[in-house]
Amino acid sequence: MRGLKYWIAVLAILGLTMSMVSCQSIIEIYDRQMNKPAPGLEKAIMTPEDAALHESLFVADLHADTLKWNRDLLTRAYAGHVDVPRLVEGNVALQVFTMVTMSPLKMPWSESVSSDGLNMAAVLAALQGRPAFSSRGRAFYQIDRFKDAVARSREAEDTAELMHIQTAEDLRQLILRRQQGETVVGGILGVEGAHWIGGDGKTNEQVKAEVRELFEAGVRLFAPVHRFDNNLSGSNEGEERYGLTEHGRVALLEAERLGMMIDLAHISQDGLREAADLLHSPFVISHTGIKEGCAPPCNPDRNLSDEDIRHVLRNNGVIGVGFWTRAVGDNPWRIADAMAHIMEIAEEMNLPPSQNIAYGSDYDGSVTPLIGVTELNTLTAIMRQRPEPFEEDVIRNIAGRNTCRIFLQNLPGGAAGTADTVCGEAVGPGLAPPIVEEPTS
């Protein structure tokens, strides 16, 4: 009943608003409001050495919600955060594009997010002429939009090619083509919250079939939950925050078997612990902050505790450190501080300190990032200029090699040994050594 009241209220407001302005105008205003440009706060002063190092990096980002907005991926926009031209300008080689299908509002008087809250993802979809009453429908609409951009990029002469990465060989070809001087950006499709999968009346075989449907559509990153508890697991911002359900275990194992990367961002602490025990392959936390040093506006519920971090490290997983204020606070230097804290925990566990950290920007996720995609070189500068500077090899790992490695290991056709070798050679256009082709048998 409460959810119905929210819908009635929002539809009344939308009806009044739409009588005065067009739907497209509403969408543009909302996009600009929710995805503001990065503020200029205490950023590093770029040196020629910083800029040169950044241009030589293979840069990868584990999370952007760009597909939920009505912007053309191939055209530079003046709203939001990400499109192919801006990815090229920021020297991003590999971007994960995640699909948000449900996004209930958190009420000011509540300490949790409920699935009964007003679903802003559905409202936005309705305004944009997308499926409004089906989370599955919204996911597959975004898949089609991405594939359309990929196809058009092959024919376009005024933009870089967007390459759909679905296999380990696709990723290897992306690395090879960039080393040969081609302007190409790799894109991996991910789902953020598979809310329609599982639940009452469904069998385990139906759950597996729904996961396979996503895989066959080209999705290669599977996050079971978003900000609220669902049929697969509790969420770290949900009402009950329970662990994995039976259908959640079935879905994760099937996704892993197929060659999809498991993303445990937003999952409850119990769900993270249970998934870490269940899974056989490394997983990612695609975008997060850490509880250590989390001061307002940072949100500790959403972030990883030290014990959460240890679960990821024990599984040789990768943590995408977020760029937005509720992940790290209001200072961009805190991004590197969070990375350093994870490295300290790895050293305590006698693990290589810089092999489990990546970028997890959350661009276009209705957040204000501290560093924009076109100025990622300032993050390189921050890592070099902090009181305890990161070594060059550490920066290369964090900026993209770790993301490259875990995908190359887990995508269909991947292998750990090959991943270490190929991703160790992955560089940006500023440093492109020749590639020695592997002999064919």
C-alpha positions, 0 to 999 in steps of 0.5 A: 500500500505504501508503494502504491501511495508513492506511485500515485504521488509521483505520477500526479507530480509528473502529470503536472510537470509534463503539462509544462515541459517536455519529457526530454527536458525533464530527463535532461534536467534530472540527469544534470542534477543527479550526475553533476560534474566533479567539483574542483576540490584539493586536486593534485597539481599535474606535473609532466611526469604525472601526465606521461605516466598516466598516458602510458597506463592501461586504465580500467573502471569497474562501474558506470551506470551510463546506460540508464540515461538517454545519452548516446554513448558515441557522442560527447555530452554536456551532462553526466560523466561518461561517453566514448569521447570522454573515455578516450580523453581520460585514457580509459581502455576498459569500462564496465557498463552496469544496468540499474533496473530498480532504484527505490528512494531511501526515505529520510526517516528510514535507516534502510532501503525498501523495495516498496520505495518509489522506484526512480529507475522505473520512473526514469524509464517511463519518461524515456519511453522504456519498459516501466513495469519490468526490471527484466525489460529495463535490463534487456533494453539497456543491453540493446542500447549498448549493442546498438552503440557497438555496431554504430561505432564500427561504421563511425569515422568521427569516434573511437570504436566501442568493442563488446568484450565477452571472452578472454580472447576479446580482451586480449584483442583489445590489448593488442589493438591498443598496443598497435595504436588503434583508438578503441575502448572495450566495454563489458556489460554488467547487471546491478541487481538481478531482481526478477530472478528467483523467488516464490514459485520458481525452481532452481532450473528456472533460476539457472535459465534466467542467468543463462539468458543474461549470459547469452545476451552478452552480460559478463558481470553479475551482481545479485543485489542492489540497494535493497534485499531481494530474492537472491540475497540481503543488501548492505542497505536493506531492511533485513540484510540476510545472507544468500538465499537458496536461489542466490546460491544457485544463481551465483554458481551458475553465473560463475560456471558460465564465465560471468564475473561475480560482483558482490557490491551492495551485498550484505555482510552475511551474503559476502561471507557466504558467497566467499565460501561458496565461490570457486573463482575470484570475485569483485566488489565493483564500487565501494568505499571502506569503513575505516576513516569513513566520515560524513558525507561518507556512508559506513553502511555501504562500505567494507569493513576490514573483515569484509576486505579480508574475505575478498583478499582471501579469494584473490578478488578485486575491490573497486574503490569508488570516487564519490563522496558517500564512498570516501568522503569529500576529499579526492585524496581519500581515494588513494588513502582507501587504497592504501588501507586495503594494501596494509591489510594485504601486507598483514595477510602476507599477500602482494599488497597492490593486486586486489585494488581497482577503480570503481568510479560509479560514474553516472550513478546519480553521484557527484564524483570527486574526479571526472573521467577526463581528469583521471590523470589527476588521480595518477598524480595523487597516487604519486604525490601523496606523503607515501607515494605509490610506486609505478608498478602499484599504480599500473596494477590499480589503474587497470592491470588488476581488472584486466587480470581478473576478467582475463582469468574468468571470462570464457576461454580465460586462464590464470597464467595467461592473464598474468602475462598478457595484463602485465604487458597491457599499457596505454598509448604513451608506452606501446611495446611490441607484442610477441604473438603466442605460438599456435599449436 
